[in-house]
Amino acid sequence: MSAVRTGEPLPVVLAGARGHGRSHLLNIHRLERLGLVRLAGICELRPLDAAELNGLGEPEQSSDLAALLASTGARIAVLSTPIQTHTDLALTAARHGAHVLLEKPPAPSYAAFRRMAEGVEAAGRACQIGFQSLGSHAVPAIRRLITQGAIGELLGVGAAGAWVRDEAYFRRAPWAGHRRLGGVDVVDGALTNPLAHAVATALALAGADRSEDIEHIETELHHAHAIESDDTSAVRILTAAGHPVTVAATLCAERPAEPYVAVHGSRGRITFWYRQDRVLVQRAGHGPVETEYGRTDLLENLVAHVTGGEPLLVPPVATGAFMRVVEAVRTAPEPRELPAGHWRVAPGESAPRRVVDGIDALVDASAAELKLFSELGAPWASPIRAEAR
């Protein structure tokens, strides 16, 4: 959904324009063509060259975000930088008068998240957290179906994410695959970074996105790759309303699959493939109904909030429950290494990858049965789980 404004386009600074940041760069350019924003600056340790900027104009470039914000007068800062830099850069942007679009996860700890959220609010700036799946129009539509009793009483929500990542993925940045680096929390891992959308979306559909909506968290963290963080993990969250929410995630899938969230009711099930905005409703007495929904871009929504008071789709408060999960992962015992007999090496896109035998079926079973890996009989899964309240 796009609407062209008649006012002056808002100057935007992008911090982190390579890797995933490239998608933000292209999206800013899309909104430039709509007259909504203007790319005023790029903050990178190494400036983008002419080839990387081809067709994107000649924005000011600097490795110093504060100086760049001051010189450009940016109204919005898009931050797509390493996880451990999020809090300080968001506060820097807010202090210089810029509203913030902050990539997920918003912070590596709950304390850092609170410091960021409170500091940005105190500065009188808005902050949007980059969970793009929560911009899907399917999310409120599913919540309405649940509230209306379309699938009966809500029994629980399960999410499944089976992705393939090779060894090069964990070498893409110095912080990749780390729980901490140089004594600083990073908390990179399947649940908290690449498949974080599965966690946040499952919580949103359960109606439990705020910190106070969470009663109890259990984690099972494992890794097959030679990394510090988890690449094959499960979490179960008990909401304050008494509903279980499980997420099973792996980067060692036998075959890559679209991640999804399954909402279980006493008289049916709703499945949401959140990257595709696709919803399947199956319920007693009715044939299956599949619907594809639209999506509101989060930067576009932030612009509409700044210029016209449109409510933010993903303010920090709506990610408090997700950050409770991040904190549970951060404080859990170190992820357990999967014994070599339970994984194998296979060719990857640019390097070898590790495949956990039978993991695809386990991930699906977790979403279907709302169980953790150890409860499903995985021979490598730890029956001892960290608990957080």
N, C-alpha and C positions, 0 to 999 in steps of 0.2 A: 504494500500500500504506500503510495508516494503522493505527496502534495507539494506543488511548487510554491514557495513563498515569494512575496513581492518585495520584501525588505532586503537589506544588504546581507550577503552571505556571511556566516560566522567564520572567523579565522580559526583554523584547527592546527594543532601541532601533534604529530605522531611520534611517540617514543618507541623505538623498536620496529624497524621497517623491513627487516629481512625475516626469513623463516615464516612463521605464522603471521608475523606483522605485515607481510606482503598482501594478505587478504584485506587487512584494514586499509592499506594504501590504495588498493583498487576500489574499495568501497567508498573511501573519501572522494576519489576521482568520480565515481558514479554520482555521488551527491553534489559534487561541484557542477556537473552537467545539469542538475536539476535546480541550480541556483541556491542551494541550501547552505553550503559551506564553501570555504576556500582553504586549500592546503597552504598554510603559512610557513610551516617549518617541519623539519625532520630531525629528531635527536637520535644519533647513532654514534657509536665509538669510532666507526670508520665511515666517512661520508659516502652516500650512494653516488655511483658514477653515472655518466651520461646514459649508458645503456639501461641501467636500472630505473632511471627517471624518464625514459623515452615516452613522450606523450603526456607526462605528468607535470609539466611546467618546470620552474626553477625556484623551488622553495628554499628559504634560508636553512642552512644546516649547521648543527653544533653538537658537541658531545655533552654540553652543559644545559640541562633542561631548564634550570632557573633562568639562565641568561637568555635562552631562546624564548621562553615565555615572556620575559620582560621586553625583549626587542621586537617581538611580533605582535604583542597585545592579544595573544590567543584567548578566545572565549572558551574553547574546549581543548582538553588534552586527552588523546587516546593513548593508553599505556599498554604496550604489548612487550613487556620486558621480563627477565627472569623472575620467578616467583618471589624470591627473597628480597627483591627491590620494590615490590608493589606498594607497601605501606609508605615508605619514605618518599617515593616519587608522587604518589597520590597526594600526600600532605604538601609537598613542594608545589604541585600544580594548584591546589586549593589556595595556598597562601599567596599565590600570584594571580588570583582571581579567575582561574580557569575551572570550569566544570569538568568532570572526569568520566571517561568510559574506561573501566579497568578490566583487563582480561581476567578470566578465571584461572586458578583459584584466586580469590581476592587477597589472600595472605597465607603464610605458612603456619600460623598458629592463631588460636582464638584471641589471645591477648593482642597480637599485632593487628588482627581484624578490628577489634574494638577501638584500638588507638587510631586506626585509619578512619573508621566510620565516624567516630566522635570528633576527630580533628577536622574532617571535611565539613561536617555539619556546623561546627563552631565557626568555620570560615564563611558560612553562608553559601556554600557551593553544593551542587547536586552531584551525585555519584551513581553511575549505572554499572552494574557488574555484568561482564560479558558472557552470560549464559544464553546463547542465541536460541536454544530450544525453548526457553521461556517466553520468547517472542512469538512462538507459534500460536495461531488462533485455535489450535486443537486443545491447548491446555485449559482455557476457560470453558470450552465446549464439553470436555470430558468432566470437568468439575460440576457442570450443570447436570449432566447425565447422572452422576453419582448422587448429587443432592436430590434430584427428582426421583431417585429410587429405581432407575432404569435397569440396574443389575441387582436389585435387592439390597440387602444390608452389606456394607463394606466389610470385607473380611481381611484384606491386606493388599499390599502392593509389592510386586517383585520386578526387578530389572535385570536384564542380561546384556552383557557386552563381551563379545568374542572377536577380538581383533588380532591382526598379525603385525608384529614389529620385529625387524631384524636387529642384529647387533649394532649396526650403524646408527640406529635410532637412539641408542643409549650413549652414543659418542657425539651426538649432534651439538651438544653444548657442555661446558664444564660441569654444570649443575645437574645434568640429566642423569637419572637413575640414582640420585642421592637423597637420603633423608636429611642430612645436614652436610654443610661444606664449610671448612674452616671454623667450626664451632657455631655456625649460623644455620638455623632451621631452613630447610628447603621443602621437604616433604613431597618430593616428586614421587609418583606412584600411580598404578592403574586406576585406583579409586579416586584419587585426589586431583589428577591432571587429565590424561587422555580420555578417561571415561567418567570424568567428573559430571558431565551432563546427565549421565544415567542416574547418578545419586541425586542431583538437584531436581531433576524432572520427576523422579519417583516421589520425592518428598513433597513437591508442589501438588502432584495429583492426590496424594494422601491428605492434603490440606494441612501439612505440617512443615512449613518452610521457615518459621521463626525459631529462634533459639529456645524459647520457652515451650515450644511444641514437642520437645524431645524429652523422653523419660529415661531411656536406657539404650546403650549401644554395645554390641558385641562385634569383635573383629577376628578374622582369620587371614593372616598376611603371609604370603609365600612368594618365592621367586625361583624361576628356573634359570634365567640369565645370570651372569656373573655381575650382579649389581647389588647395591646396598638397599634399595627400596623394593617395593612389591611389584610383581608383574602378573600375579595370579592370586586373587584375593576375594573375600566375601565379607559382607557386613550385614548385620541385622539391627535395625533401629526400632525400638518400641516407642510409639508416639504417646503424647500425653492423653490422647483419646483412646489409647489401648490397642491401636492397630499396628501389626508388624509390617515393616518395610525392609525388604532384602535387596541387596545388589551383589551380583556375582560378576566379576570382571577378570578378563585375562588378555594379555598381549601375546600369548603363546598358543593361539587357536590352531586347530587342525586346518580349518578353512575359515576365511574371514566372513563375517555375517553382519547384517545391519543390527545395531543395538536397539533394544526395545524396552518398554515398560508395560507390564501386565497388571491391570487392576482387577482384583478378584472380588466378586460379589456372591451373595447367597443364591442368586438366580441368573448369573451370567459372568461374562468377562469382557473387558475392554483392553485391546492391545494397541499400543501407540509406538510406531516406529518414528522416533522423534527427529531424526535427521531428514526424513522424507515428509514430515507433517501428515503422515498417513495413519488412519485410525480404523480398526476393525472392531465392531460391536457384535458380540455373540450372546444371546440371551434366550431363556426358556420361552417357548411359544412364538418365537420370531425367527425369520431367516437371518443369516449374517448380513450385516450392512457395513460396507467399506466406504470411507470418505477421505478425501484429501483436502487439507485446509491451507489457507494462506499464512503468511508470516510477516510480522512487522520488524524491520531492521532496528537494532538497538541504538545505533548512532542516530538514525533518523528520529527515533522516539525521544532521544536525549535532546536533539535540536528542537523538537516540538515542545518539549518541557521547558527549555530555556526561553523560547520565543513566545510561547502561547500558553504555558501552564499545563500542558498535557501531563497526566500522571506518569511517572516512571514505571516501566514494566518490571525492572529488576533492581530496585534500590537495595542498599546493603542489608536493611532489616529483613528482606525476603530471602537472604542467603545465610541467615544466622544458624538455621538448622544444618545446612551443609557444612558450615564452619565447625559445628559441634562434631561432625563426622571427621573432618580434617584433624581436629584436636585429638579425637580418639585414636586415629591412625598415628598421629605424631607421638603420643604417649604410650602406645602399645609396645610390647616386647618387639625386638628386632624381627623382621620377617624371616621365616624359616626357609632354608635352602631346600628345594625339592631334591630328593635322592636321584642320582643319575639314572637309575633304572626306570624312572617314571617319565622321562622326557628324552627326546631324540633331536638330532640336528637335521635341518632341512635347508634347501636353498632359499635364500631371501631375495628381496628386490635388488639390494646392492651389497649384501653381506649374508653370511649364514644366519639362520634363526633357530630358535629352540621351540619345539612343539611338545606340549604336555599331552600325553596319550589320554584320550577320553574326555578331555576338558570341555569340548563343545557340548556334549550331552549333559555334563554336570552343570554347566552354566544355565542351560535351558531348564534343567530339573530344579535348580535353585529358584528360578523365577516362577515356576509352576507350583512348587510345593512350599515356598517361603522358608527354605531350609539352608543351612550353611554346608560347606563342603564336607566337613567331618560327619554331619548328620546324614549325608547322602552316601556315606560309605567310601569316600575317596581314601585310598590306602595311605596317601602321603599327608593328609590333612591333619593339622594339629587339633586335638579335642580341647586344648586349653586356650581360652580366648580372653583377651583383655576386655574389661568391662568399664564403662564410664557412665556416670550419672550427672 
